[in-house]
Amino acid sequence: MHEGTTRSQFGETSEAIFLNSGYVYTSAEQAEARFKGDEEGFVYSRYANPTVAMFEARMCALEGAEAARGTSSGMAAVAASLMCHLKAGDHVVSARALFGSCRYVVEDLLPRYGIATTLIDGNSAVSSSQGGNVSASNGLAVLNFSDHDPLLLTVSRTVISRNTATATSKTGSASVLGAGVFNNSLLALQNVTIVGNVGKASGPTGTLQGGGIWNGVDLSGPPVELSLDHTAVTHNQLTGSPGMTLQGGGIFTTEPVTLSHSTVAGNAPDQCVGC
């Protein structure tokens, strides 16, 4: 991977590691333009430096992304992904089954900035906003970000039914991901019935995915796999305001799914997206 390579005047083969904190300028006027953002260039390594810029460019190339931001740790990435989008008065609905440090951010840090948080076990998740974006997810298997080893969860002989995830926003985007099951790690469902779960959203815009199951990569977690063995995903539903995107009334997935002796039927508006 050579995308983003920036060589110095010395012509090094591999990437140079820049350890400096500051940079020089040809004039006071150039320094002023840099700090105001009127001219491209580095001003302070806390914000960016050539080494980190090369890393970010390569992440964009690998992921097909428009932009990337490098952080010094996984938890810095988690905190930044939340704090850059949230503000005082917003409301975060989260599962209790979180990686410990992630739960600390949600449960202890966010409320210090006027951001309400609700931890749920399942059955219902309701998130609303008078102005701004909101998101709700729900389910027995909410396996959020893990920054090291993937987490394997096996659920057997279980009924996951009549869960409701609701998101409402008057001015922003309202989204629902996984009304019944939300998975972003390794999940095996054996002799499980997922039935009658509902995702609802209302607002000017929004996306609803996975009335029964949402399966995919959230943030930058571990490998994601979902297997269904003698499992039924039936009569789950997504409903939203006109113009909203509804995908996967039964299952929405962006990652591998293995179905063995399983049924996906009777879901609305469709059965599976990504299967």
N, C-alpha and C positions, 0 to 999 in steps of 0.2 A: 504494500500500500504506500504509494508515493504522493498521493493527493495532499495538497497543502504544504509541501516541503518548502521551507524558506531558508536558503543558505546565506551565511554571512560572507563577507569579502574574503574569508580564509578558505572557502571551498571545502568545508568538511563533508565527509561521506554521509554520516548519519546526523540526526538532528542535534543541534547544539542545545545545551541546557543553560538558559539564561538565569543567573542568580541575582542580578541587580534589581534594585527597587525603582530607581529613577532613570530618566533619559535626558539627553542634552538637546538643545534647540539652537537653530541658527540665529534667532533673535527673540527679543521679548514678545514681539508681535506674533511670532510663530507659536510660542508657548501659550499665549493667551488664546489663540485660535484652537490649539489642541484641547486645552482644558474646557473651552466652550463647546467643543464638538463640531466646530466649523471646519476643521481639517482632520483627516484621518491620520492615525498614528498612535503610538503608545505614550502614556503619560505617567502611569504608576502601576507596578506589577501586581498590586492588590486587585486591580481591575482587569488587567490583561498583560501578557507579555508574549514574545514570539513563540516560546515553547508551548504554552497553553493554546495559543492561536492555531498552531499546527495540529495539536490534538483535536481541537474542536472542528477544524476543517475536515479531518479524517472521519470523525464521528458522523458528520453530515454526509460524507460520501458513502459510508457504510450503510447508514440508515435511510438515505434518500431524503434527508431533512433540509429545511431551508436555513436553519440556524441551530447552534448548540451552545451550551454553557458548561464549562468545566468547573468542578468544585473539588475541594480538598478531601472530601469524605462522602460516603453514601448518605449519612444523616444530614450533611449540609445540603445535598441534593434534594432530600425529602423535605426539609424545612423550607428551602427556597421554592420548591414547586408549589407548596401551599401558600407561603407568605407573599409570593409575587402575584398571586391571584386573589387573595382574600383581603378584606378590609374590615374595620370595626363595623359591627352590625350584621355581618354575614353569619351564616349558620352552617356548621359541618355536621353531617350525620355519618357515623362511623361504626363499624363492628368492634366488639370487644376483643375479637381474636386477631390482635395486631402484634407484630414484632415489637418487643418491649419499648425500645427507644422511640418507635413511631407513635406508640400510644402515649408516651410522655409528651411528645410534641402536641398531639391532639388534645389530651386531657389537661395538661398543665400549662403549656406555653401559649397556645392560641387564646385561651380566655384572658390572659394578661393584656392582650391587645384588643379586647372588646369583641372577640369572635366567639359566639356561643357554640358549644359542642354537645352532641348527644351520642352516647354509646348505646348500641342496641344488641340484643341477642338474636332477634329474628321476629317474625310475625308482622311487623309493620315498621316502615320508615317513612317519615313525612318531613319534607324540607320545603320551606317557602321563603320568598323574599319580596319585599315591596319594590326593590330596585336592585338589579344585579343578577348574576348567574348562580344557579343552584343545581345540586346534583344529589341523587339519592340512590343507594344500593342496599340490598337486603339479602338475607338467605342464611341457611344453616352453615354453608361452607363459604365464609368470607376470608380468604387467605391473602391478606394484603402484602405489601412490599417486604421481601426478604433480601437482605443485602449480602448474604453469603450462600449457605447451602439451601437447595430447594426443599420445601416441606411437603412430605407425602401424607395425605389424609385419605383413609379408607372409610367410607360410610356404607353400612349394610343394613338391610331389613328395616328401612326407615321410610316414613311418608313425610314429604315436604309439601305442605298444602296450604292454600288460602293465605299466603303471605302477600302483602301489598307494599309497594314502594311508590311514593307519590312525591313529585317535585312540581312546584308552582313558582312562577316569576312573572311580575307584571311588566317588567321592562327588558329583562335579559333572557338568557337561554336556560331552559329547564331540561335536565337530562336524567334518565333512569338507566342504570346498568345492572341487570340481573335481579329480577323481582324475587325469584326463588333461590337460585344459587349463583354466587359470584366466585370465580376461581381464577387465580393467577399464579398457580404453582402446580403441584402434582396431585390430582384428585381421582380416586377410583370409587365409582358408585356401583354397588352390588345389591341386587334385589331392592331397588329403591323406586318409589313412586313419587313423581314430581307433578302435581296436579293442582289446577285452580289458582295459580299465582297470577297476580296482576300488577303490571307497571303502568302508572298513570302520570301524565305531565300536562301542564297547561302554561301557556305563555306565548310571546311573539314568535320564538324559535325554540327548537329543541331536538334532541335525539333520544330515542328509546331503543334499547338493545337487550334482547334476552329476557322474554317473559318468564321462561322456565329456568334457563341457564345462560349466564354470560361467562365466556372462557377466553382469556387473552392475556397479553402482557400489559400490566399497569405500571407506569413509570418504567423502570429498568430492572425488573426483578429476575428471578431464576428461570430456568427452562419451564415451560408450561405444557402439561399434557392432561387430557381428560379421557377417562375410559368409562363406558357404560356397559354393564353386564346384567342381563335380565332386569333391565330398568325401563320404566315407562315415563315418558314426558308428554303429558296430554292436557288439553283444555287450559293451557296458560294463555295469557292475553296481554297485548300492549295497546293502550289507547292514548291519543294525544290530540292537541289542538290542530286545526287545519294547517297544513303546510309543514308539520313536523315530520322528521324521518323516523319510521318504524321498521326495525329490522330484527327478524328472528323471534317470532312469537313463542316458539318452542325453545330453540337454541340459537345463540349468536356466538360465533367463534372465529378467531383469527389464527388459532393454533391447532395442532393435531388433535383429532377426536377419534376414538376407537369405539365402535358400537358392536356388541355381541348379544344376539338374542334380545334385542331391545326394540322399543316402539316409540316413535315420535309422531304423534297424530292429533288432530283436532285442535291445534293451536291457532291463534290469530294474531296478526294478519297472515302469517306464513309459518312453515314448520321449522326450517333451519337455514340460516345464512352462514356460509363458510364450511358446511359439512361436506 
